[in-house]
Amino acid sequence: MNKNCAICGKTSTLITPRNKLRGKYNPAEKKRKYPNLQWVLLSSDKTRIKACAKCIKTIAKLKKK
């Protein structure tokens, strides 16, 4: 199962959180952050795609106009 947006291509990113203890930053494990993907039914050709929340909001705004 792909973990990327079918519209904009947004994928996961690797982050490094910083733990501060007694005024010093300690090394922390790297984490992978994933986009907020949802299944969306396209009205044009009735297919389901995975799209990120930002793209879903943009589609909703374009439908209103």
N, CA, C, O and CB atoms as a CASP TS submission, in Angstrom:
PFRMAT TS
TARGET T0000
AUTHOR 0000-0000-0000
METHOD Language model
MODEL 1
PARENT N/A
ATOM      1  N   MET     1       0.846  -1.174   0.000  1.00  0.00           N
ATOM      2  CA  MET     1       0.000   0.000   0.000  1.00  0.00           C
ATOM      3  C   MET     1       0.896   1.244   0.000  1.00  0.00           C
ATOM      4  O   MET     1       1.754   1.411   0.867  1.00  0.00           O
ATOM      5  CB  MET     1      -0.965  -0.006   1.227  1.00  0.00           C
ATOM      6  N   ASN     2       0.678   2.095  -0.975  1.00  0.00           N
ATOM      7  CA  ASN     2       1.485   3.299  -1.079  1.00  0.00           C
ATOM      8  C   ASN     2       1.129   4.298   0.015  1.00  0.00           C
ATOM      9  O   ASN     2      -0.034   4.443   0.392  1.00  0.00           O
ATOM     10  CB  ASN     2       1.309   3.935  -2.449  1.00  0.00           C
ATOM     11  N   LYS     3       2.144   4.976   0.513  1.00  0.00           N
ATOM     12  CA  LYS     3       1.929   5.997   1.528  1.00  0.00           C
ATOM     13  C   LYS     3       2.270   7.358   0.951  1.00  0.00           C
ATOM     14  O   LYS     3       3.017   8.134   1.547  1.00  0.00           O
ATOM     15  CB  LYS     3       2.770   5.712   2.790  1.00  0.00           C
ATOM     16  N   ASN     4       1.707   7.637  -0.230  1.00  0.00           N
ATOM     17  CA  ASN     4       1.895   8.944  -0.826  1.00  0.00           C
ATOM     18  C   ASN     4       0.595   9.398  -1.476  1.00  0.00           C
ATOM     19  O   ASN     4      -0.261   8.585  -1.823  1.00  0.00           O
ATOM     20  CB  ASN     4       3.041   8.918  -1.854  1.00  0.00           C
ATOM     21  N   CYS     5       0.465  10.709  -1.634  1.00  0.00           N
ATOM     22  CA  CYS     5      -0.738  11.307  -2.196  1.00  0.00           C
ATOM     23  C   CYS     5      -0.744  11.116  -3.705  1.00  0.00           C
ATOM     24  O   CYS     5       0.270  11.328  -4.370  1.00  0.00           O
ATOM     25  CB  CYS     5      -0.829  12.806  -1.835  1.00  0.00           C
ATOM     26  N   ALA     6      -1.900  10.711  -4.245  1.00  0.00           N
ATOM     27  CA  ALA     6      -2.006  10.486  -5.684  1.00  0.00           C
ATOM     28  C   ALA     6      -2.102  11.793  -6.456  1.00  0.00           C
ATOM     29  O   ALA     6      -1.865  11.805  -7.664  1.00  0.00           O
ATOM     30  CB  ALA     6      -3.212   9.619  -5.989  1.00  0.00           C
ATOM     31  N   ILE     7      -2.442  12.891  -5.795  1.00  0.00           N
ATOM     32  CA  ILE     7      -2.605  14.174  -6.480  1.00  0.00           C
ATOM     33  C   ILE     7      -1.309  14.984  -6.457  1.00  0.00           C
ATOM     34  O   ILE     7      -0.790  15.354  -7.511  1.00  0.00           O
ATOM     35  CB  ILE     7      -3.739  14.980  -5.836  1.00  0.00           C
ATOM     36  N   CYS     8      -0.789  15.260  -5.268  1.00  0.00           N
ATOM     37  CA  CYS     8       0.394  16.131  -5.176  1.00  0.00           C
ATOM     38  C   CYS     8       1.692  15.353  -4.994  1.00  0.00           C
ATOM     39  O   CYS     8       2.772  15.920  -5.161  1.00  0.00           O
ATOM     40  CB  CYS     8       0.231  17.103  -4.028  1.00  0.00           C
ATOM     41  N   GLY     9       1.610  14.074  -4.657  1.00  0.00           N
ATOM     42  CA  GLY     9       2.807  13.263  -4.498  1.00  0.00           C
ATOM     43  C   GLY     9       3.492  13.407  -3.158  1.00  0.00           C
ATOM     44  O   GLY     9       4.648  13.011  -3.008  1.00  0.00           O
ATOM     45  N   LYS    10       2.797  13.969  -2.178  1.00  0.00           N
ATOM     46  CA  LYS    10       3.387  14.139  -0.849  1.00  0.00           C
ATOM     47  C   LYS    10       3.702  12.777  -0.243  1.00  0.00           C
ATOM     48  O   LYS    10       2.872  11.869  -0.268  1.00  0.00           O
ATOM     49  CB  LYS    10       2.437  14.936   0.078  1.00  0.00           C
ATOM     50  N   THR    11       4.921  12.642   0.307  1.00  0.00           N
ATOM     51  CA  THR    11       5.351  11.382   0.902  1.00  0.00           C
ATOM     52  C   THR    11       5.802  11.629   2.335  1.00  0.00           C
ATOM     53  O   THR    11       5.671  12.735   2.858  1.00  0.00           O
ATOM     54  CB  THR    11       6.489  10.735   0.073  1.00  0.00           C
ATOM     55  N   SER    12       6.328  10.598   2.953  1.00  0.00           N
ATOM     56  CA  SER    12       6.772  10.712   4.335  1.00  0.00           C
ATOM     57  C   SER    12       8.062  11.517   4.418  1.00  0.00           C
ATOM     58  O   SER    12       8.812  11.620   3.447  1.00  0.00           O
ATOM     59  CB  SER    12       6.969   9.325   4.952  1.00  0.00           C
ATOM     60  N   THR    13       8.309  12.091   5.605  1.00  0.00           N
ATOM     61  CA  THR    13       9.547  12.833   5.844  1.00  0.00           C
ATOM     62  C   THR    13      10.204  12.293   7.102  1.00  0.00           C
ATOM     63  O   THR    13       9.535  11.763   7.989  1.00  0.00           O
ATOM     64  CB  THR    13       9.274  14.363   5.974  1.00  0.00           C
ATOM     65  N   LEU    14      11.501  12.430   7.167  1.00  0.00           N
ATOM     66  CA  LEU    14      12.272  11.965   8.304  1.00  0.00           C
ATOM     67  C   LEU    14      12.588  13.167   9.191  1.00  0.00           C
ATOM     68  O   LEU    14      13.163  14.149   8.722  1.00  0.00           O
ATOM     69  CB  LEU    14      13.576  11.241   7.846  1.00  0.00           C
ATOM     70  N   ILE    15      12.215  13.094  10.472  1.00  0.00           N
ATOM     71  CA  ILE    15      12.471  14.193  11.393  1.00  0.00           C
ATOM     72  C   ILE    15      13.357  13.706  12.536  1.00  0.00           C
ATOM     73  O   ILE    15      13.427  12.512  12.828  1.00  0.00           O
ATOM     74  CB  ILE    15      11.145  14.776  11.937  1.00  0.00           C
ATOM     75  N   THR    16      14.024  14.655  13.171  1.00  0.00           N
ATOM     76  CA  THR    16      14.841  14.357  14.333  1.00  0.00           C
ATOM     77  C   THR    16      14.362  15.228  15.489  1.00  0.00           C
ATOM     78  O   THR    16      14.701  16.410  15.553  1.00  0.00           O
ATOM     79  CB  THR    16      16.354  14.590  14.037  1.00  0.00           C
ATOM     80  N   PRO    17      13.573  14.653  16.407  1.00  0.00           N
ATOM     81  CA  PRO    17      13.139  15.441  17.550  1.00  0.00           C
ATOM     82  C   PRO    17      14.313  15.734  18.480  1.00  0.00           C
ATOM     83  O   PRO    17      15.267  14.959  18.556  1.00  0.00           O
ATOM     84  CB  PRO    17      12.028  14.713  18.309  1.00  0.00           C
ATOM     85  N   ARG    18      14.233  16.843  19.174  1.00  0.00           N
ATOM     86  CA  ARG    18      15.324  17.229  20.079  1.00  0.00           C
ATOM     87  C   ARG    18      14.826  17.177  21.513  1.00  0.00           C
ATOM     88  O   ARG    18      13.879  17.875  21.875  1.00  0.00           O
ATOM     89  CB  ARG    18      15.861  18.651  19.739  1.00  0.00           C
ATOM     90  N   ASN    19      15.463  16.350  22.327  1.00  0.00           N
ATOM     91  CA  ASN    19      15.121  16.238  23.736  1.00  0.00           C
ATOM     92  C   ASN    19      16.033  17.139  24.545  1.00  0.00           C
ATOM     93  O   ASN    19      17.256  17.008  24.488  1.00  0.00           O
ATOM     94  CB  ASN    19      15.226  14.776  24.218  1.00  0.00           C
ATOM     95  N   LYS    20      15.439  18.059  25.303  1.00  0.00           N
ATOM     96  CA  LYS    20      16.245  18.955  26.120  1.00  0.00           C
ATOM     97  C   LYS    20      16.160  18.511  27.574  1.00  0.00           C
ATOM     98  O   LYS    20      15.071  18.345  28.125  1.00  0.00           O
ATOM     99  CB  LYS    20      15.778  20.427  25.963  1.00  0.00           C
ATOM    100  N   LEU    21      17.330  18.319  28.187  1.00  0.00           N
ATOM    101  CA  LEU    21      17.390  17.893  29.570  1.00  0.00           C
ATOM    102  C   LEU    21      18.554  18.618  30.242  1.00  0.00           C
ATOM    103  O   LEU    21      19.699  18.503  29.805  1.00  0.00           O
ATOM    104  CB  LEU    21      17.545  16.345  29.678  1.00  0.00           C
ATOM    105  N   ARG    22      18.263  19.347  31.281  1.00  0.00           N
ATOM    106  CA  ARG    22      19.262  20.115  32.034  1.00  0.00           C
ATOM    107  C   ARG    22      20.043  21.078  31.145  1.00  0.00           C
ATOM    108  O   ARG    22      21.257  21.218  31.292  1.00  0.00           O
ATOM    109  CB  ARG    22      20.227  19.171  32.731  1.00  0.00           C
ATOM    110  N   GLY    23      19.355  21.733  30.235  1.00  0.00           N
ATOM    111  CA  GLY    23      19.978  22.748  29.393  1.00  0.00           C
ATOM    112  C   GLY    23      20.750  22.211  28.210  1.00  0.00           C
ATOM    113  O   GLY    23      21.305  22.993  27.438  1.00  0.00           O
ATOM    114  N   LYS    24      20.804  20.897  28.042  1.00  0.00           N
ATOM    115  CA  LYS    24      21.544  20.295  26.924  1.00  0.00           C
ATOM    116  C   LYS    24      20.567  19.530  26.037  1.00  0.00           C
ATOM    117  O   LYS    24      19.587  18.965  26.522  1.00  0.00           O
ATOM    118  CB  LYS    24      22.681  19.348  27.441  1.00  0.00           C
ATOM    119  N   TYR    25      20.841  19.517  24.745  1.00  0.00           N
ATOM    120  CA  TYR    25      20.046  18.738  23.815  1.00  0.00           C
ATOM    121  C   TYR    25      20.664  17.349  23.678  1.00  0.00           C
ATOM    122  O   TYR    25      21.834  17.211  23.320  1.00  0.00           O
ATOM    123  CB  TYR    25      19.951  19.445  22.438  1.00  0.00           C
ATOM    124  N   ASN    26      19.878  16.342  23.961  1.00  0.00           N
ATOM    125  CA  ASN    26      20.353  14.965  23.903  1.00  0.00           C
ATOM    126  C   ASN    26      20.027  14.351  22.545  1.00  0.00           C
ATOM    127  O   ASN    26      19.043  14.737  21.912  1.00  0.00           O
ATOM    128  CB  ASN    26      19.729  14.128  25.035  1.00  0.00           C
ATOM    129  N   PRO    27      20.821  13.423  22.102  1.00  0.00           N
ATOM    130  CA  PRO    27      20.499  12.763  20.834  1.00  0.00           C
ATOM    131  C   PRO    27      19.186  11.987  20.956  1.00  0.00           C
ATOM    132  O   PRO    27      18.892  11.390  21.992  1.00  0.00           O
ATOM    133  CB  PRO    27      21.646  11.815  20.407  1.00  0.00           C
ATOM    134  N   ALA    28      18.424  12.009  19.898  1.00  0.00           N
ATOM    135  CA  ALA    28      17.142  11.310  19.889  1.00  0.00           C
ATOM    136  C   ALA    28      17.050  10.505  18.606  1.00  0.00           C
ATOM    137  O   ALA    28      17.719  10.803  17.617  1.00  0.00           O
ATOM    138  CB  ALA    28      15.946  12.306  20.013  1.00  0.00           C
ATOM    139  N   GLU    29      16.212   9.485  18.638  1.00  0.00           N
ATOM    140  CA  GLU    29      16.036   8.643  17.461  1.00  0.00           C
ATOM    141  C   GLU    29      15.300   9.416  16.373  1.00  0.00           C
ATOM    142  O   GLU    29      14.488  10.296  16.657  1.00  0.00           O
ATOM    143  CB  GLU    29      15.270   7.354  17.821  1.00  0.00           C
ATOM    144  N   LYS    30      15.595   9.076  15.144  1.00  0.00           N
ATOM    145  CA  LYS    30      14.905   9.691  14.016  1.00  0.00           C
ATOM    146  C   LYS    30      13.524   9.065  13.894  1.00  0.00           C
ATOM    147  O   LYS    30      13.346   7.870  14.128  1.00  0.00           O
ATOM    148  CB  LYS    30      15.715   9.520  12.695  1.00  0.00           C
ATOM    149  N   LYS    31      12.548   9.892  13.522  1.00  0.00           N
ATOM    150  CA  LYS    31      11.181   9.415  13.349  1.00  0.00           C
ATOM    151  C   LYS    31      10.723   9.717  11.932  1.00  0.00           C
ATOM    152  O   LYS    31      11.194  10.660  11.297  1.00  0.00           O
ATOM    153  CB  LYS    31      10.228  10.063  14.385  1.00  0.00           C
ATOM    154  N   ARG    32       9.807   8.908  11.453  1.00  0.00           N
ATOM    155  CA  ARG    32       9.239   9.129  10.124  1.00  0.00           C
ATOM    156  C   ARG    32       7.806   9.623  10.295  1.00  0.00           C
ATOM    157  O   ARG    32       6.985   8.970  10.940  1.00  0.00           O
ATOM    158  CB  ARG    32       9.287   7.820   9.255  1.00  0.00           C
ATOM    159  N   LYS    33       7.515  10.782   9.711  1.00  0.00           N
ATOM    160  CA  LYS    33       6.176  11.358   9.758  1.00  0.00           C
ATOM    161  C   LYS    33       5.489  11.102   8.429  1.00  0.00           C
ATOM    162  O   LYS    33       6.064  11.332   7.365  1.00  0.00           O
ATOM    163  CB  LYS    33       6.225  12.880  10.074  1.00  0.00           C
ATOM    164  N   TYR    34       4.249  10.622   8.500  1.00  0.00           N
ATOM    165  CA  TYR    34       3.491  10.294   7.301  1.00  0.00           C
ATOM    166  C   TYR    34       2.407  11.338   7.059  1.00  0.00           C
ATOM    167  O   TYR    34       1.899  11.924   8.015  1.00  0.00           O
ATOM    168  CB  TYR    34       2.871   8.892   7.419  1.00  0.00           C
ATOM    169  N   PRO    35       2.043  11.582   5.807  1.00  0.00           N
ATOM    170  CA  PRO    35       0.976  12.535   5.507  1.00  0.00           C
ATOM    171  C   PRO    35      -0.382  11.965   5.911  1.00  0.00           C
ATOM    172  O   PRO    35      -0.546  10.752   6.041  1.00  0.00           O
ATOM    173  CB  PRO    35       0.980  12.897   4.010  1.00  0.00           C
ATOM    174  N   ASN    36      -1.345  12.854   6.104  1.00  0.00           N
ATOM    175  CA  ASN    36      -2.699  12.470   6.491  1.00  0.00           C
ATOM    176  C   ASN    36      -3.455  12.048   5.232  1.00  0.00           C
ATOM    177  O   ASN    36      -4.111  12.865   4.585  1.00  0.00           O
ATOM    178  CB  ASN    36      -3.435  13.644   7.227  1.00  0.00           C
ATOM    179  N   LEU    37      -3.355  10.755   4.896  1.00  0.00           N
ATOM    180  CA  LEU    37      -3.982  10.243   3.671  1.00  0.00           C
ATOM    181  C   LEU    37      -5.357   9.673   3.959  1.00  0.00           C
ATOM    182  O   LEU    37      -5.573   8.994   4.962  1.00  0.00           O
ATOM    183  CB  LEU    37      -3.102   9.174   3.021  1.00  0.00           C
ATOM    184  N   GLN    38      -6.285   9.967   3.051  1.00  0.00           N
ATOM    185  CA  GLN    38      -7.661   9.492   3.161  1.00  0.00           C
ATOM    186  C   GLN    38      -8.085   8.946   1.800  1.00  0.00           C
ATOM    187  O   GLN    38      -7.592   9.388   0.763  1.00  0.00           O
ATOM    188  CB  GLN    38      -8.625  10.635   3.640  1.00  0.00           C
ATOM    189  N   TRP    39      -8.997   7.991   1.815  1.00  0.00           N
ATOM    190  CA  TRP    39      -9.573   7.506   0.564  1.00  0.00           C
ATOM    191  C   TRP    39     -10.613   8.511   0.096  1.00  0.00           C
ATOM    192  O   TRP    39     -11.456   8.949   0.880  1.00  0.00           O
ATOM    193  CB  TRP    39     -10.203   6.085   0.737  1.00  0.00           C
ATOM    194  N   VAL    40     -10.555   8.881  -1.193  1.00  0.00           N
ATOM    195  CA  VAL    40     -11.486   9.857  -1.766  1.00  0.00           C
ATOM    196  C   VAL    40     -12.077   9.263  -3.032  1.00  0.00           C
ATOM    197  O   VAL    40     -11.381   8.631  -3.827  1.00  0.00           O
ATOM    198  CB  VAL    40     -10.776  11.223  -2.066  1.00  0.00           C
ATOM    199  N   LEU    41     -13.370   9.476  -3.205  1.00  0.00           N
ATOM    200  CA  LEU    41     -14.053   9.020  -4.409  1.00  0.00           C
ATOM    201  C   LEU    41     -14.141  10.190  -5.367  1.00  0.00           C
ATOM    202  O   LEU    41     -14.782  11.197  -5.064  1.00  0.00           O
ATOM    203  CB  LEU    41     -15.468   8.448  -4.086  1.00  0.00           C
ATOM    204  N   LEU    42     -13.502  10.067  -6.521  1.00  0.00           N
ATOM    205  CA  LEU    42     -13.548  11.128  -7.523  1.00  0.00           C
ATOM    206  C   LEU    42     -14.875  11.059  -8.267  1.00  0.00           C
ATOM    207  O   LEU    42     -15.285   9.995  -8.730  1.00  0.00           O
ATOM    208  CB  LEU    42     -12.355  11.014  -8.512  1.00  0.00           C
ATOM    209  N   SER    43     -15.539  12.203  -8.376  1.00  0.00           N
ATOM    210  CA  SER    43     -16.854  12.221  -9.020  1.00  0.00           C
ATOM    211  C   SER    43     -16.757  12.146 -10.539  1.00  0.00           C
ATOM    212  O   SER    43     -17.726  11.786 -11.208  1.00  0.00           O
ATOM    213  CB  SER    43     -17.609  13.474  -8.620  1.00  0.00           C
ATOM    214  N   SER    44     -15.586  12.487 -11.087  1.00  0.00           N
ATOM    215  CA  SER    44     -15.467  12.509 -12.546  1.00  0.00           C
ATOM    216  C   SER    44     -15.518  11.106 -13.151  1.00  0.00           C
ATOM    217  O   SER    44     -16.252  10.873 -14.111  1.00  0.00           O
ATOM    218  CB  SER    44     -14.172  13.196 -12.951  1.00  0.00           C
ATOM    219  N   ASP    45     -14.745  10.172 -12.598  1.00  0.00           N
ATOM    220  CA  ASP    45     -14.731   8.827 -13.176  1.00  0.00           C
ATOM    221  C   ASP    45     -14.996   7.728 -12.143  1.00  0.00           C
ATOM    222  O   ASP    45     -14.743   6.554 -12.414  1.00  0.00           O
ATOM    223  CB  ASP    45     -13.401   8.577 -13.846  1.00  0.00           C
ATOM    224  N   LYS    46     -15.497   8.092 -10.975  1.00  0.00           N
ATOM    225  CA  LYS    46     -15.915   7.128  -9.938  1.00  0.00           C
ATOM    226  C   LYS    46     -14.802   6.179  -9.511  1.00  0.00           C
ATOM    227  O   LYS    46     -15.040   4.985  -9.327  1.00  0.00           O
ATOM    228  CB  LYS    46     -17.088   6.318 -10.435  1.00  0.00           C
ATOM    229  N   THR    47     -13.579   6.708  -9.353  1.00  0.00           N
ATOM    230  CA  THR    47     -12.472   5.897  -8.867  1.00  0.00           C
ATOM    231  C   THR    47     -12.056   6.377  -7.498  1.00  0.00           C
ATOM    232  O   THR    47     -12.205   7.551  -7.158  1.00  0.00           O
ATOM    233  CB  THR    47     -11.284   5.943  -9.838  1.00  0.00           C
ATOM    234  N   ARG    48     -11.529   5.444  -6.713  1.00  0.00           N
ATOM    235  CA  ARG    48     -11.045   5.789  -5.377  1.00  0.00           C
ATOM    236  C   ARG    48      -9.546   6.005  -5.440  1.00  0.00           C
ATOM    237  O   ARG    48      -8.816   5.214  -6.038  1.00  0.00           O
ATOM    238  CB  ARG    48     -11.400   4.682  -4.344  1.00  0.00           C
ATOM    239  N   ILE    49      -9.089   7.097  -4.810  1.00  0.00           N
ATOM    240  CA  ILE    49      -7.656   7.376  -4.735  1.00  0.00           C
ATOM    241  C   ILE    49      -7.318   7.764  -3.308  1.00  0.00           C
ATOM    242  O   ILE    49      -8.195   8.118  -2.521  1.00  0.00           O
ATOM    243  CB  ILE    49      -7.239   8.502  -5.732  1.00  0.00           C
ATOM    244  N   LYS    50      -6.034   7.693  -2.987  1.00  0.00           N
ATOM    245  CA  LYS    50      -5.565   8.171  -1.697  1.00  0.00           C
ATOM    246  C   LYS    50      -5.053   9.594  -1.885  1.00  0.00           C
ATOM    247  O   LYS    50      -4.155   9.839  -2.690  1.00  0.00           O
ATOM    248  CB  LYS    50      -4.454   7.238  -1.108  1.00  0.00           C
ATOM    249  N   ALA    51      -5.638  10.538  -1.126  1.00  0.00           N
ATOM    250  CA  ALA    51      -5.235  11.934  -1.231  1.00  0.00           C
ATOM    251  C   ALA    51      -4.981  12.476   0.166  1.00  0.00           C
ATOM    252  O   ALA    51      -5.604  12.043   1.135  1.00  0.00           O
ATOM    253  CB  ALA    51      -6.312  12.777  -1.965  1.00  0.00           C
ATOM    254  N   CYS    52      -4.055  13.433   0.261  1.00  0.00           N
ATOM    255  CA  CYS    52      -3.769  14.040   1.555  1.00  0.00           C
ATOM    256  C   CYS    52      -4.889  15.032   1.901  1.00  0.00           C
ATOM    257  O   CYS    52      -5.661  15.440   1.033  1.00  0.00           O
ATOM    258  CB  CYS    52      -2.375  14.751   1.541  1.00  0.00           C
ATOM    259  N   ALA    53      -4.962  15.405   3.166  1.00  0.00           N
ATOM    260  CA  ALA    53      -6.035  16.267   3.647  1.00  0.00           C
ATOM    261  C   ALA    53      -6.013  17.627   2.958  1.00  0.00           C
ATOM    262  O   ALA    53      -7.069  18.207   2.700  1.00  0.00           O
ATOM    263  CB  ALA    53      -5.929  16.447   5.154  1.00  0.00           C
ATOM    264  N   LYS    54      -4.822  18.141   2.658  1.00  0.00           N
ATOM    265  CA  LYS    54      -4.717  19.441   1.999  1.00  0.00           C
ATOM    266  C   LYS    54      -5.331  19.396   0.599  1.00  0.00           C
ATOM    267  O   LYS    54      -6.020  20.333   0.195  1.00  0.00           O
ATOM    268  CB  LYS    54      -3.249  19.883   1.920  1.00  0.00           C
ATOM    269  N   CYS    55      -5.089  18.330  -0.130  1.00  0.00           N
ATOM    270  CA  CYS    55      -5.661  18.194  -1.470  1.00  0.00           C
ATOM    271  C   CYS    55      -7.177  18.020  -1.409  1.00  0.00           C
ATOM    272  O   CYS    55      -7.894  18.533  -2.269  1.00  0.00           O
ATOM    273  CB  CYS    55      -5.026  17.006  -2.201  1.00  0.00           C
ATOM    274  N   ILE    56      -7.669  17.302  -0.403  1.00  0.00           N
ATOM    275  CA  ILE    56      -9.108  17.112  -0.250  1.00  0.00           C
ATOM    276  C   ILE    56      -9.787  18.454   0.006  1.00  0.00           C
ATOM    277  O   ILE    56     -10.858  18.717  -0.542  1.00  0.00           O
ATOM    278  CB  ILE    56      -9.411  16.124   0.899  1.00  0.00           C
ATOM    279  N   LYS    57      -9.177  19.309   0.832  1.00  0.00           N
ATOM    280  CA  LYS    57      -9.725  20.636   1.099  1.00  0.00           C
ATOM    281  C   LYS    57      -9.735  21.478  -0.165  1.00  0.00           C
ATOM    282  O   LYS    57     -10.696  22.204  -0.421  1.00  0.00           O
ATOM    283  CB  LYS    57      -8.921  21.340   2.195  1.00  0.00           C
ATOM    284  N   THR    58      -8.673  21.388  -0.958  1.00  0.00           N
ATOM    285  CA  THR    58      -8.589  22.155  -2.195  1.00  0.00           C
ATOM    286  C   THR    58      -9.659  21.708  -3.182  1.00  0.00           C
ATOM    287  O   THR    58     -10.277  22.541  -3.846  1.00  0.00           O
ATOM    288  CB  THR    58      -7.198  22.012  -2.820  1.00  0.00           C
ATOM    289  N   ILE    59      -9.884  20.396  -3.284  1.00  0.00           N
ATOM    290  CA  ILE    59     -10.924  19.876  -4.183  1.00  0.00           C
ATOM    291  C   ILE    59     -12.287  20.384  -3.745  1.00  0.00           C
ATOM    292  O   ILE    59     -13.105  20.762  -4.583  1.00  0.00           O
ATOM    293  CB  ILE    59     -10.912  18.327  -4.209  1.00  0.00           C
ATOM    294  N   ALA    60     -12.539  20.399  -2.443  1.00  0.00           N
ATOM    295  CA  ALA    60     -13.826  20.871  -1.928  1.00  0.00           C
ATOM    296  C   ALA    60     -14.039  22.351  -2.250  1.00  0.00           C
ATOM    297  O   ALA    60     -15.157  22.763  -2.559  1.00  0.00           O
ATOM    298  CB  ALA    60     -13.908  20.643  -0.410  1.00  0.00           C
ATOM    299  N   LYS    61     -12.968  23.153  -2.179  1.00  0.00           N
ATOM    300  CA  LYS    61     -13.079  24.571  -2.507  1.00  0.00           C
ATOM    301  C   LYS    61     -13.363  24.776  -3.993  1.00  0.00           C
ATOM    302  O   LYS    61     -14.142  25.654  -4.360  1.00  0.00           O
ATOM    303  CB  LYS    61     -11.801  25.307  -2.110  1.00  0.00           C
ATOM    304  N   LEU    62     -12.733  23.968  -4.848  1.00  0.00           N
ATOM    305  CA  LEU    62     -12.940  24.098  -6.283  1.00  0.00           C
ATOM    306  C   LEU    62     -14.347  23.671  -6.691  1.00  0.00           C
ATOM    307  O   LEU    62     -14.902  24.208  -7.649  1.00  0.00           O
ATOM    308  CB  LEU    62     -11.908  23.276  -7.037  1.00  0.00           C
ATOM    309  N   LYS    63     -14.927  22.713  -5.975  1.00  0.00           N
ATOM    310  CA  LYS    63     -16.288  22.262  -6.277  1.00  0.00           C
ATOM    311  C   LYS    63     -17.314  23.349  -5.957  1.00  0.00           C
ATOM    312  O   LYS    63     -18.343  23.445  -6.625  1.00  0.00           O
ATOM    313  CB  LYS    63     -16.613  20.983  -5.491  1.00  0.00           C
ATOM    314  N   LYS    64     -17.038  24.175  -4.931  1.00  0.00           N
ATOM    315  CA  LYS    64     -17.972  25.229  -4.550  1.00  0.00           C
ATOM    316  C   LYS    64     -18.095  26.298  -5.631  1.00  0.00           C
ATOM    317  O   LYS    64     -19.166  26.874  -5.824  1.00  0.00           O
ATOM    318  CB  LYS    64     -17.535  25.866  -3.243  1.00  0.00           C
ATOM    319  N   LYS    65     -16.990  26.562  -6.337  1.00  0.00           N
ATOM    320  CA  LYS    65     -17.002  27.634  -7.344  1.00  0.00           C
ATOM    321  C   LYS    65     -17.703  27.243  -8.598  1.00  0.00           C
ATOM    322  O   LYS    65     -17.791  28.042  -9.530  1.00  0.00           O
ATOM    323  CB  LYS    65     -15.618  28.051  -7.678  1.00  0.00           C
TER
END
